[in-house]
Amino acid sequence: MFYGKKQKNIKKNYEPFFDWLPHPIAAYVTLFGKPDYVNIDYFREINKKKINKKYLIQDLKIILVKKTLKCEIYFSNNQNKGRRDIEIEGSSGNLSFRGYSKEQLKYSSKSSKKRVYVKNKFTNPMNSLLNHIKFKRKNNQKDLLLSIKVIKILLKITEKINEFRK
């Protein structure tokens, strides 16, 4: 998964990754469940100051593991072009989701080398992805439980980032 865009304005008391990462982590937890293992593979942080304004640039690679399933999330708030990309590799093919593209969803079959594009007819990119793979939410109570799981994972990531800073 690749997430981020060039973003100089930071919400007060929030780090850029904390603002962006709930979305891909929620997609991961929704599709595969809570990860057994969370690690930071790469972390870089730059504090910049331009004409009396401070901003923070962060680049990081997060690894989420559940049994034999490994997910890599790349985040940067220093990209010229915004990205919300999810790529899932399976035994029969690949599923690619591009949040900022008109043809957001693409399926590539390994056996026939065939590509199928699905045009977006939904306004919310995450709902678009989940609706296209025929995922149905049961009720809003599940959304609250999902939010709690995502925050716990974000807090683990924050702890690991603080270890990098030492």
OpenMM code with the backbone's topology and positions (N, CA, C; nanometers):
from openmm import Vec3, app, unit

residues = "MET PHE TYR GLY LYS LYS GLN LYS ASN ILE LYS LYS ASN TYR GLU PRO PHE PHE ASP TRP LEU PRO HIS PRO ILE ALA ALA TYR VAL THR LEU PHE GLY LYS PRO ASP TYR VAL ASN ILE ASP TYR PHE ARG GLU ILE ASN LYS LYS LYS ILE ASN LYS LYS TYR LEU ILE GLN ASP LEU LYS ILE ILE LEU VAL LYS LYS THR LEU LYS CYS GLU ILE TYR PHE SER ASN ASN GLN ASN LYS GLY ARG ARG ASP ILE GLU ILE GLU GLY SER SER GLY ASN LEU SER PHE ARG GLY TYR SER LYS GLU GLN LEU LYS TYR SER SER LYS SER SER LYS LYS ARG VAL TYR VAL LYS ASN LYS PHE THR ASN PRO MET ASN SER LEU LEU ASN HIS ILE LYS PHE LYS ARG LYS ASN ASN GLN LYS ASP LEU LEU LEU SER ILE LYS VAL ILE LYS ILE LEU LEU LYS ILE THR GLU LYS ILE ASN GLU PHE ARG LYS".split()
positions = [
    Vec3(0.0846, -0.1167, 0.0000),
    Vec3(0.0000, 0.0000, 0.0000),
    Vec3(0.0893, 0.1233, 0.0000),
    Vec3(0.0543, 0.2204, -0.0793),
    Vec3(0.1253, 0.3474, -0.0847),
    Vec3(0.0255, 0.4573, -0.0501),
    Vec3(0.0591, 0.5378, 0.0487),
    Vec3(-0.0309, 0.6449, 0.0917),
    Vec3(0.0469, 0.7729, 0.1153),
    Vec3(-0.0136, 0.8852, 0.0786),
    Vec3(0.0435, 1.0142, 0.1118),
    Vec3(0.0353, 1.1131, -0.0020),
    Vec3(0.0712, 1.2355, 0.0266),
    Vec3(0.0821, 1.3435, -0.0711),
    Vec3(0.1626, 1.4548, -0.0064),
    Vec3(0.2014, 1.5531, -0.0866),
    Vec3(0.2754, 1.6664, -0.0324),
    Vec3(0.1816, 1.7453, 0.0576),
    Vec3(0.2149, 1.7517, 0.1840),
    Vec3(0.1271, 1.8159, 0.2811),
    Vec3(0.2124, 1.8940, 0.3788),
    Vec3(0.1989, 2.0238, 0.3756),
    Vec3(0.2779, 2.1075, 0.4655),
    Vec3(0.1999, 2.1458, 0.5898),
    Vec3(0.0706, 2.1621, 0.5762),
    Vec3(-0.0103, 2.1998, 0.6915),
    Vec3(-0.0384, 2.0758, 0.7749),
    Vec3(-0.0023, 2.0826, 0.8988),
    Vec3(-0.0217, 1.9693, 0.9882),
    Vec3(-0.1211, 2.0092, 1.0956),
    Vec3(-0.2150, 1.9191, 1.1217),
    Vec3(-0.3095, 1.9461, 1.2286),
    Vec3(-0.2327, 1.9575, 1.3597),
    Vec3(-0.2735, 2.0494, 1.4421),
    Vec3(-0.2041, 2.0736, 1.5673),
    Vec3(-0.2032, 1.9471, 1.6531),
    Vec3(-0.0878, 1.9154, 1.7075),
    Vec3(-0.0654, 1.8004, 1.7953),
    Vec3(-0.0808, 1.6655, 1.7250),
    Vec3(-0.0811, 1.6626, 1.5925),
    Vec3(-0.0873, 1.5373, 1.5170),
    Vec3(0.0362, 1.5248, 1.4308),
    Vec3(0.0815, 1.4035, 1.4177),
    Vec3(0.1888, 1.3781, 1.3227),
    Vec3(0.1250, 1.3390, 1.1904),
    Vec3(0.1920, 1.3647, 1.0782),
    Vec3(0.1321, 1.3340, 0.9484),
    Vec3(0.0881, 1.1879, 0.9334),
    Vec3(0.1693, 1.0930, 0.9799),
    Vec3(0.1302, 0.9525, 0.9648),
    Vec3(0.0022, 0.9215, 1.0420),
    Vec3(-0.0186, 0.9878, 1.1547),
    Vec3(-0.1374, 0.9618, 1.2366),
    Vec3(-0.2639, 1.0123, 1.1668),
    Vec3(-0.2479, 1.1095, 1.0800),
    Vec3(-0.3599, 1.1632, 1.0038),
    Vec3(-0.3951, 1.0740, 0.8843),
    Vec3(-0.2943, 1.0162, 0.8195),
    Vec3(-0.3157, 0.9399, 0.6959),
    Vec3(-0.3357, 0.7904, 0.7161),
    Vec3(-0.2651, 0.7299, 0.8094),
    Vec3(-0.2615, 0.5834, 0.8177),
    Vec3(-0.3870, 0.5129, 0.8678),
    Vec3(-0.4810, 0.5780, 0.9352),
    Vec3(-0.6018, 0.5048, 0.9736),
    Vec3(-0.6742, 0.4412, 0.8542),
    Vec3(-0.6666, 0.5035, 0.7374),
    Vec3(-0.7381, 0.4521, 0.6199),
    Vec3(-0.6823, 0.3187, 0.5713),
    Vec3(-0.5522, 0.3089, 0.5398),
    Vec3(-0.5027, 0.1782, 0.4949),
    Vec3(-0.5050, 0.0728, 0.6050),
    Vec3(-0.4842, 0.1138, 0.7297),
    Vec3(-0.4881, 0.0155, 0.8395),
    Vec3(-0.6300, -0.0372, 0.8569),
    Vec3(-0.7293, 0.0496, 0.8447),
    Vec3(-0.8694, 0.0054, 0.8538),
    Vec3(-0.9028, -0.0915, 0.7406),
    Vec3(-0.8516, -0.0647, 0.6205),
    Vec3(-0.8746, -0.1572, 0.5086),
    Vec3(-0.8117, -0.2925, 0.5388),
    Vec3(-0.6905, -0.2926, 0.5916),
    Vec3(-0.6219, -0.4177, 0.6264),
    Vec3(-0.7011, -0.4954, 0.7319),
    Vec3(-0.7391, -0.4270, 0.8397),
    Vec3(-0.8117, -0.4939, 0.9494),
    Vec3(-0.9470, -0.5445, 0.9009),
    Vec3(-1.0148, -0.4678, 0.8172),
    Vec3(-1.1451, -0.5085, 0.7647),
    Vec3(-1.1333, -0.6343, 0.6794),
    Vec3(-1.0317, -0.6381, 0.5958),
    Vec3(-1.0164, -0.7502, 0.5038),
    Vec3(-0.9531, -0.8737, 0.5673),
    Vec3(-0.8533, -0.8535, 0.6558),
    Vec3(-0.7742, -0.9663, 0.7044),
    Vec3(-0.7754, -0.9856, 0.8555),
    Vec3(-0.8272, -0.8899, 0.9301),
    Vec3(-0.8283, -0.8995, 1.0754),
    Vec3(-0.7094, -0.8271, 1.1364),
    Vec3(-0.7050, -0.8275, 1.2682),
    Vec3(-0.5990, -0.7587, 1.3422),
    Vec3(-0.4655, -0.8296, 1.3173),
    Vec3(-0.3600, -0.7525, 1.2872),
    Vec3(-0.2304, -0.8164, 1.2621),
    Vec3(-0.1704, -0.8756, 1.3899),
    Vec3(-0.0945, -0.9840, 1.3725),
    Vec3(-0.0253, -1.0456, 1.4853),
    Vec3(0.1030, -0.9698, 1.5185),
    Vec3(0.1569, -0.9025, 1.4191),
    Vec3(0.2880, -0.8395, 1.4326),
    Vec3(0.2882, -0.7064, 1.3585),
    Vec3(0.3422, -0.6025, 1.4228),
    Vec3(0.3543, -0.4694, 1.3616),
    Vec3(0.4994, -0.4249, 1.3773),
    Vec3(0.5599, -0.3794, 1.2670),
    Vec3(0.6984, -0.3327, 1.2752),
    Vec3(0.7191, -0.2140, 1.1820),
    Vec3(0.8184, -0.1326, 1.2134),
    Vec3(0.8592, -0.0216, 1.1270),
    Vec3(0.9890, -0.0652, 1.0609),
    Vec3(0.9877, -0.0740, 0.9291),
    Vec3(1.1054, -0.1164, 0.8540),
    Vec3(1.1942, 0.0023, 0.8182),
    Vec3(1.1329, 0.1189, 0.7999),
    Vec3(1.2071, 0.2386, 0.7610),
    Vec3(1.1361, 0.3601, 0.8182),
    Vec3(1.2148, 0.4559, 0.8687),
    Vec3(1.1563, 0.5793, 0.9207),
    Vec3(1.2533, 0.6944, 0.8975),
    Vec3(1.2018, 0.8032, 0.8422),
    Vec3(1.2799, 0.9242, 0.8223),
    Vec3(1.1899, 1.0423, 0.8541),
    Vec3(1.2486, 1.1398, 0.9228),
    Vec3(1.1703, 1.2558, 0.9642),
    Vec3(1.2553, 1.3808, 0.9460),
    Vec3(1.1949, 1.4834, 0.8877),
    Vec3(1.2659, 1.6098, 0.8672),
    Vec3(1.1762, 1.7229, 0.9155),
    Vec3(1.2297, 1.8044, 1.0064),
    Vec3(1.1592, 1.9254, 1.0493),
    Vec3(1.2048, 2.0391, 0.9598),
    Vec3(1.1096, 2.1079, 0.8988),
    Vec3(1.1435, 2.2193, 0.8102),
    Vec3(1.0770, 2.3461, 0.8601),
    Vec3(1.1390, 2.4566, 0.8265),
    Vec3(1.0816, 2.5853, 0.8615),
    Vec3(1.0907, 2.6746, 0.7385),
    Vec3(0.9776, 2.7320, 0.7010),
    Vec3(0.9719, 2.8218, 0.5866),
    Vec3(0.8913, 2.9440, 0.6250),
    Vec3(0.9533, 3.0569, 0.6216),
    Vec3(0.8879, 3.1854, 0.6498),
    Vec3(0.7959, 3.1764, 0.7718),
    Vec3(0.8553, 3.1521, 0.8852),
    Vec3(0.7860, 3.1459, 1.0144),
    Vec3(0.6826, 3.0340, 1.0267),
    Vec3(0.6848, 2.9353, 0.9365),
    Vec3(0.5941, 2.8220, 0.9486),
    Vec3(0.6771, 2.6951, 0.9587),
    Vec3(0.6435, 2.6141, 1.0566),
    Vec3(0.7123, 2.4871, 1.0726),
    Vec3(0.6270, 2.3758, 1.0141),
    Vec3(0.6918, 2.2799, 0.9532),
    Vec3(0.6200, 2.1615, 0.9114),
    Vec3(0.7107, 2.0404, 0.9194),
    Vec3(0.6491, 1.9245, 0.9244),
    Vec3(0.7186, 1.7994, 0.9487),
    Vec3(0.6993, 1.7074, 0.8294),
    Vec3(0.8092, 1.6556, 0.7767),
    Vec3(0.8048, 1.5589, 0.6675),
    Vec3(0.8367, 1.4219, 0.7259),
    Vec3(0.7540, 1.3238, 0.6923),
    Vec3(0.7762, 1.1878, 0.7404),
    Vec3(0.7674, 1.0899, 0.6233),
    Vec3(0.8605, 0.9965, 0.6213),
    Vec3(0.8588, 0.8836, 0.5285),
    Vec3(0.8730, 0.7591, 0.6141),
    Vec3(0.7843, 0.6609, 0.5935),
    Vec3(0.7992, 0.5383, 0.6689),
    Vec3(0.7419, 0.4184, 0.5956),
    Vec3(0.7942, 0.3035, 0.6316),
    Vec3(0.7468, 0.1760, 0.5777),
    Vec3(0.7079, 0.0909, 0.6974),
    Vec3(0.5814, 0.0507, 0.6984),
    Vec3(0.5264, -0.0279, 0.8084),
    Vec3(0.4992, -0.1689, 0.7582),
    Vec3(0.5295, -0.2666, 0.8403),
    Vec3(0.5020, -0.4068, 0.8073),
    Vec3(0.3944, -0.4578, 0.9028),
    Vec3(0.2853, -0.5113, 0.8466),
    Vec3(0.1806, -0.5762, 0.9244),
    Vec3(0.1782, -0.7232, 0.8829),
    Vec3(0.1806, -0.8133, 0.9811),
    Vec3(0.1844, -0.9568, 0.9512),
    Vec3(0.0731, -1.0275, 1.0256),
    Vec3(0.0011, -1.1117, 0.9536),
    Vec3(-0.1006, -1.1990, 1.0128),
    Vec3(-0.0792, -1.3376, 0.9536),
    Vec3(-0.0336, -1.4296, 1.0353),
    Vec3(0.0013, -1.5654, 0.9911),
    Vec3(0.0963, -1.5577, 0.8730),
    Vec3(0.0538, -1.6016, 0.7559),
    Vec3(0.1429, -1.5990, 0.6393),
    Vec3(0.1195, -1.4769, 0.5511),
    Vec3(0.0288, -1.3897, 0.5901),
    Vec3(-0.0032, -1.2707, 0.5116),
    Vec3(0.0818, -1.1528, 0.5580),
    Vec3(0.1555, -1.0943, 0.4648),
    Vec3(0.2412, -0.9800, 0.4961),
    Vec3(0.1938, -0.8588, 0.4180),
    Vec3(0.1809, -0.7470, 0.4867),
    Vec3(0.1374, -0.6227, 0.4228),
    Vec3(0.2429, -0.5152, 0.4483),
    Vec3(0.2820, -0.4460, 0.3417),
    Vec3(0.3759, -0.3348, 0.3532),
    Vec3(0.3007, -0.2062, 0.3214),
    Vec3(0.3099, -0.1100, 0.4114),
    Vec3(0.2463, 0.0198, 0.3902),
    Vec3(0.3571, 0.1244, 0.3838),
    Vec3(0.3623, 0.1934, 0.2707),
    Vec3(0.4584, 0.3015, 0.2522),
    Vec3(0.3825, 0.4325, 0.2674),
    Vec3(0.4349, 0.5212, 0.3523),
    Vec3(0.3704, 0.6506, 0.3719),
    Vec3(0.4733, 0.7611, 0.3539),
    Vec3(0.4318, 0.8696, 0.2884),
    Vec3(0.5143, 0.9893, 0.2781),
    Vec3(0.4230, 1.1097, 0.2592),
    Vec3(0.4506, 1.2158, 0.3318),
    Vec3(0.3776, 1.3406, 0.3099),
    Vec3(0.4668, 1.4388, 0.2335),
    Vec3(0.5571, 1.3810, 0.1520),
    Vec3(0.6475, 1.4622, 0.0714),
    Vec3(0.6477, 1.4158, -0.0745),
    Vec3(0.5325, 1.3703, -0.1231),
    Vec3(0.5201, 1.3264, -0.2620),
    Vec3(0.4557, 1.4375, -0.3433),
    Vec3(0.5044, 1.4576, -0.4640),
    Vec3(0.4469, 1.5630, -0.5498),
    Vec3(0.3053, 1.5290, -0.5924),
    Vec3(0.2774, 1.4018, -0.6090),
    Vec3(0.1455, 1.3576, -0.6537),
    Vec3(0.0845, 1.2701, -0.5435),
    Vec3(-0.0416, 1.2959, -0.5106),
    Vec3(-0.1082, 1.2182, -0.4065),
    Vec3(-0.1226, 1.0717, -0.4456),
    Vec3(-0.1118, 0.9836, -0.3459),
    Vec3(-0.1257, 0.8398, -0.3715),
    Vec3(-0.2108, 0.7751, -0.2645),
    Vec3(-0.3034, 0.6916, -0.3094),
    Vec3(-0.3814, 0.6015, -0.2239),
    Vec3(-0.3867, 0.4707, -0.3011),
    Vec3(-0.2800, 0.3977, -0.3004),
    Vec3(-0.2685, 0.2770, -0.3816),
    Vec3(-0.2644, 0.1534, -0.2935),
    Vec3(-0.3450, 0.0558, -0.3297),
    Vec3(-0.3454, -0.0731, -0.2607),
    Vec3(-0.3262, -0.1805, -0.3670),
    Vec3(-0.2293, -0.2670, -0.3456),
    Vec3(-0.2049, -0.3780, -0.4368),
    Vec3(-0.2102, -0.5074, -0.3574),
    Vec3(-0.2941, -0.6000, -0.4036),
    Vec3(-0.3081, -0.7298, -0.3374),
    Vec3(-0.2681, -0.8375, -0.4380),
    Vec3(-0.1690, -0.9175, -0.4024),
    Vec3(-0.1250, -1.0270, -0.4879),
    Vec3(-0.1826, -1.1566, -0.4350),
    Vec3(-0.2464, -1.2327, -0.5242),
    Vec3(-0.3011, -1.3630, -0.4883),
    Vec3(-0.2463, -1.4704, -0.5795),
    Vec3(-0.2878, -1.5930, -0.5571),
    Vec3(-0.2363, -1.7035, -0.6378),
    Vec3(-0.2902, -1.6992, -0.7812),
    Vec3(-0.4093, -1.6417, -0.8009),
    Vec3(-0.4673, -1.6393, -0.9363),
    Vec3(-0.4514, -1.5043, -1.0072),
    Vec3(-0.4141, -1.4007, -0.9339),
    Vec3(-0.3986, -1.2708, -0.9983),
    Vec3(-0.3721, -1.1592, -0.8996),
    Vec3(-0.3710, -1.0375, -0.9514),
    Vec3(-0.3442, -0.9189, -0.8702),
    Vec3(-0.4623, -0.8236, -0.8759),
    Vec3(-0.4887, -0.7585, -0.7636),
    Vec3(-0.5930, -0.6578, -0.7548),
    Vec3(-0.5245, -0.5263, -0.7188),
    Vec3(-0.5435, -0.4242, -0.8022),
    Vec3(-0.4816, -0.2938, -0.7781),
    Vec3(-0.5905, -0.1890, -0.7628),
    Vec3(-0.5787, -0.1099, -0.6588),
    Vec3(-0.6726, -0.0006, -0.6326),
    Vec3(-0.5933, 0.1289, -0.6324),
    Vec3(-0.6318, 0.2243, -0.7150),
    Vec3(-0.5674, 0.3549, -0.7235),
    Vec3(-0.6702, 0.4611, -0.6840),
    Vec3(-0.6573, 0.5137, -0.5637),
    Vec3(-0.7560, 0.6065, -0.5101),
    Vec3(-0.7688, 0.7369, -0.5848),
    Vec3(-0.6628, 0.7831, -0.6509),
    Vec3(-0.6672, 0.9108, -0.7219),
    Vec3(-0.6847, 0.8946, -0.8723),
    Vec3(-0.7145, 0.7746, -0.9197),
    Vec3(-0.7256, 0.7488, -1.0631),
    Vec3(-0.8719, 0.7362, -1.1045),
    Vec3(-0.9025, 0.7682, -1.2320),
    Vec3(-1.0389, 0.7510, -1.2816),
    Vec3(-1.0738, 0.6028, -1.2911),
    Vec3(-0.9773, 0.5219, -1.3327),
    Vec3(-0.9963, 0.3767, -1.3358),
    Vec3(-0.9329, 0.3220, -1.2088),
    Vec3(-1.0091, 0.3295, -1.1003),
    Vec3(-0.9525, 0.3019, -0.9698),
    Vec3(-0.9169, 0.1560, -0.9458),
    Vec3(-0.9946, 0.0650, -0.9981),
    Vec3(-0.9766, -0.0752, -0.9638),
    Vec3(-0.9371, -0.1544, -1.0875),
    Vec3(-0.8311, -0.2343, -1.0745),
    Vec3(-0.7843, -0.3145, -1.1866),
    Vec3(-0.7546, -0.4557, -1.1359),
    Vec3(-0.8021, -0.5550, -1.2107),
    Vec3(-0.7710, -0.6939, -1.1806),
    Vec3(-0.6880, -0.7518, -1.2942),
    Vec3(-0.5756, -0.8122, -1.2603),
    Vec3(-0.4899, -0.8763, -1.3599),
    Vec3(-0.4830, -1.0245, -1.3291),
    Vec3(-0.5224, -1.1069, -1.4249),
    Vec3(-0.5179, -1.2517, -1.4092),
    Vec3(-0.3787, -1.3029, -1.4443),
    Vec3(-0.3226, -1.3921, -1.3623),
    Vec3(-0.1910, -1.4475, -1.3901),
    Vec3(-0.1959, -1.5492, -1.5041),
    Vec3(-0.3055, -1.6240, -1.5131),
    Vec3(-0.3129, -1.7303, -1.6137),
    Vec3(-0.3377, -1.6768, -1.7542),
    Vec3(-0.4277, -1.5813, -1.7702),
    Vec3(-0.4618, -1.5336, -1.9047),
    Vec3(-0.3992, -1.3981, -1.9382),
    Vec3(-0.3250, -1.3402, -1.8440),
    Vec3(-0.2644, -1.2079, -1.8628),
    Vec3(-0.3687, -1.1021, -1.8990),
    Vec3(-0.4926, -1.1236, -1.8565),
    Vec3(-0.6035, -1.0336, -1.8865),
    Vec3(-0.6158, -0.9282, -1.7764),
    Vec3(-0.6475, -0.8039, -1.8178),
    Vec3(-0.6699, -0.6954, -1.7221),
    Vec3(-0.8129, -0.6468, -1.7346),
    Vec3(-0.8761, -0.6279, -1.6196),
    Vec3(-1.0129, -0.5774, -1.6168),
    Vec3(-1.0118, -0.4491, -1.5345),
    Vec3(-1.0613, -0.3381, -1.5930),
    Vec3(-1.0696, -0.2096, -1.5240),
    Vec3(-1.2142, -0.1835, -1.4845),
    Vec3(-1.2323, -0.1324, -1.3643),
    Vec3(-1.3659, -0.0983, -1.3167),
    Vec3(-1.3674, 0.0514, -1.2892),
    Vec3(-1.4546, 0.1244, -1.3577),
    Vec3(-1.4627, 0.2690, -1.3356),
    Vec3(-1.5350, 0.2966, -1.2045),
    Vec3(-1.4924, 0.4004, -1.1379),
    Vec3(-1.5482, 0.4358, -1.0075),
    Vec3(-1.6819, 0.5065, -1.0232),
    Vec3(-1.7829, 0.4564, -0.9512),
    Vec3(-1.9107, 0.5262, -0.9475),
    Vec3(-1.9480, 0.5661, -0.8059),
    Vec3(-1.8531, 0.5549, -0.7136),
    Vec3(-1.8747, 0.5901, -0.5738),
    Vec3(-1.7890, 0.7107, -0.5399),
    Vec3(-1.8333, 0.7901, -0.4433),
    Vec3(-1.7583, 0.9096, -0.4085),
    Vec3(-1.6440, 0.8805, -0.3123),
    Vec3(-1.6596, 0.7873, -0.2233),
    Vec3(-1.5578, 0.7575, -0.1237),
    Vec3(-1.4657, 0.6463, -0.1756),
    Vec3(-1.3347, 0.6710, -0.1890),
    Vec3(-1.2448, 0.5704, -0.2443),
    Vec3(-1.2428, 0.4388, -0.1662),
    Vec3(-1.2459, 0.4454, -0.0331),
    Vec3(-1.2402, 0.3223, 0.0460),
    Vec3(-1.3692, 0.2421, 0.0278),
    Vec3(-1.4855, 0.3087, 0.0280),
    Vec3(-1.6117, 0.2380, 0.0031),
    Vec3(-1.6125, 0.1789, -0.1372),
    Vec3(-1.5529, 0.2495, -0.2308),
    Vec3(-1.5436, 0.1985, -0.3677),
    Vec3(-1.4699, 0.0648, -0.3695),
    Vec3(-1.3559, 0.0599, -0.3035),
    Vec3(-1.2789, -0.0642, -0.2990),
    Vec3(-1.3583, -0.1752, -0.2321),
    Vec3(-1.4128, -0.1471, -0.1155),
    Vec3(-1.4841, -0.2506, -0.0402),
    Vec3(-1.6103, -0.2962, -0.1124),
    Vec3(-1.6806, -0.2050, -0.1797),
    Vec3(-1.7995, -0.2436, -0.2559),
    Vec3(-1.7647, -0.3279, -0.3777),
    Vec3(-1.6533, -0.2963, -0.4423),
    Vec3(-1.6144, -0.3726, -0.5600),
    Vec3(-1.5746, -0.5158, -0.5257),
    Vec3(-1.5226, -0.5377, -0.4065),
    Vec3(-1.4869, -0.6749, -0.3712),
    Vec3(-1.5988, -0.7422, -0.2913),
    Vec3(-1.7169, -0.6865, -0.3022),
    Vec3(-1.8392, -0.7421, -0.2450),
    Vec3(-1.8322, -0.7607, -0.0934),
    Vec3(-1.7735, -0.6636, -0.0260),
    Vec3(-1.7694, -0.6645, 0.1196),
    Vec3(-1.8866, -0.5827, 0.1712),
    Vec3(-1.9579, -0.6356, 0.2652),
    Vec3(-2.0720, -0.5631, 0.3227),
    Vec3(-2.0496, -0.5444, 0.4729),
    Vec3(-2.0662, -0.4203, 0.5176),
    Vec3(-2.0588, -0.3942, 0.6612),
    Vec3(-2.1913, -0.4336, 0.7240),
    Vec3(-2.1838, -0.4911, 0.8448),
    Vec3(-2.3059, -0.5393, 0.9090),
    Vec3(-2.3804, -0.4281, 0.9816),
    Vec3(-2.3062, -0.3455, 1.0565),
    Vec3(-2.3720, -0.2331, 1.1243),
    Vec3(-2.2681, -0.1333, 1.1745),
    Vec3(-2.3151, -0.0218, 1.2269),
    Vec3(-2.2247, 0.0835, 1.2718),
    Vec3(-2.1455, 0.0443, 1.3957),
    Vec3(-2.1967, -0.0501, 1.4743),
    Vec3(-2.1232, -0.0945, 1.5921),
    Vec3(-1.9901, -0.1564, 1.5503),
    Vec3(-1.9884, -0.2246, 1.4366),
    Vec3(-1.8647, -0.2826, 1.3851),
    Vec3(-1.7644, -0.1726, 1.3507),
    Vec3(-1.8139, -0.0566, 1.3041),
    Vec3(-1.7252, 0.0550, 1.2722),
    Vec3(-1.6541, 0.1060, 1.3977),
    Vec3(-1.7229, 0.1115, 1.5089),
    Vec3(-1.6619, 0.1550, 1.6343),
    Vec3(-1.5551, 0.0562, 1.6787),
    Vec3(-1.5848, -0.0732, 1.6697),
    Vec3(-1.4857, -0.1753, 1.7064),
    Vec3(-1.3641, -0.1680, 1.6134),
    Vec3(-1.3878, -0.1433, 1.4861),
    Vec3(-1.2796, -0.1277, 1.3899),
    Vec3(-1.1929, -0.0076, 1.4265),
    Vec3(-1.2563, 0.1032, 1.4628),
    Vec3(-1.1824, 0.2238, 1.5016),
    Vec3(-1.0928, 0.1984, 1.6219),
    Vec3(-1.1419, 0.1243, 1.7185),
    Vec3(-1.0623, 0.0921, 1.8375),
    Vec3(-0.9408, 0.0082, 1.7987),
    Vec3(-0.9600, -0.0904, 1.7115),
    Vec3(-0.8475, -0.1740, 1.6660),
    Vec3(-0.7441, -0.0900, 1.5912),
    Vec3(-0.7916, 0.0007, 1.5065),
    Vec3(-0.7007, 0.0858, 1.4286),
    Vec3(-0.6202, 0.1759, 1.5210),
    Vec3(-0.6838, 0.2362, 1.6196),
    Vec3(-0.6127, 0.3244, 1.7139),
    Vec3(-0.5070, 0.2458, 1.7911),
    Vec3(-0.5380, 0.1230, 1.8325),
    Vec3(-0.4388, 0.0407, 1.9038),
    Vec3(-0.3169, 0.0144, 1.8155),
    Vec3(-0.3393, -0.0128, 1.6877),
    Vec3(-0.2287, -0.0360, 1.5949),
    Vec3(-0.1489, 0.0927, 1.5756),
    Vec3(-0.2178, 0.2066, 1.5624),
    Vec3(-0.1487, 0.3350, 1.5487),
    Vec3(-0.0634, 0.3670, 1.6713),
    Vec3(-0.1115, 0.3307, 1.7883),
    Vec3(-0.0338, 0.3539, 1.9109),
    Vec3(0.0910, 0.2657, 1.9132),
    Vec3(0.0807, 0.1420, 1.8630),
    Vec3(0.1991, 0.0552, 1.8510),
    Vec3(0.3000, 0.1164, 1.7548),
    Vec3(0.2498, 0.1692, 1.6437),
    Vec3(0.3372, 0.2331, 1.5453),
    Vec3(0.4050, 0.3549, 1.6072),
    Vec3(0.3309, 0.4338, 1.6843),
    Vec3(0.3867, 0.5515, 1.7521),
    Vec3(0.4984, 0.5110, 1.8471),
    Vec3(0.4786, 0.4026, 1.9232),
    Vec3(0.5828, 0.3531, 2.0140),
    Vec3(0.7091, 0.3160, 1.9364),
    Vec3(0.6923, 0.2470, 1.8253),
    Vec3(0.8077, 0.2038, 1.7456),
    Vec3(0.8786, 0.3234, 1.6828),
    Vec3(0.8028, 0.4244, 1.6396),
    Vec3(0.8640, 0.5459, 1.5849),
    Vec3(0.9427, 0.6181, 1.6938),
    Vec3(0.8901, 0.6222, 1.8152),
    Vec3(0.9626, 0.6860, 1.9257),
    Vec3(1.0925, 0.6134, 1.9551),
    Vec3(1.0983, 0.4828, 1.9332),
    Vec3(1.2240, 0.4080, 1.9486),
    Vec3(1.3253, 0.4522, 1.8429),
    Vec3(1.2801, 0.4802, 1.7212),
    Vec3(1.3675, 0.5293, 1.6149),
    Vec3(1.4248, 0.6658, 1.6514),
    Vec3(1.3461, 0.7462, 1.7180),
    Vec3(1.3880, 0.8836, 1.7505),
    Vec3(1.4929, 0.8896, 1.8598),
    Vec3(1.5076, 0.7859, 1.9381),
    Vec3(1.6034, 0.7872, 2.0512),
    Vec3(1.7461, 0.7843, 2.0053),
] * unit.nanometer
topology = app.Topology()
chain = topology.addChain("A")
for resn in residues:
    res = topology.addResidue(resn, chain)
    for name in ("N", "CA", "C"):
        topology.addAtom(name, app.Element.getBySymbol(name[0]), res)
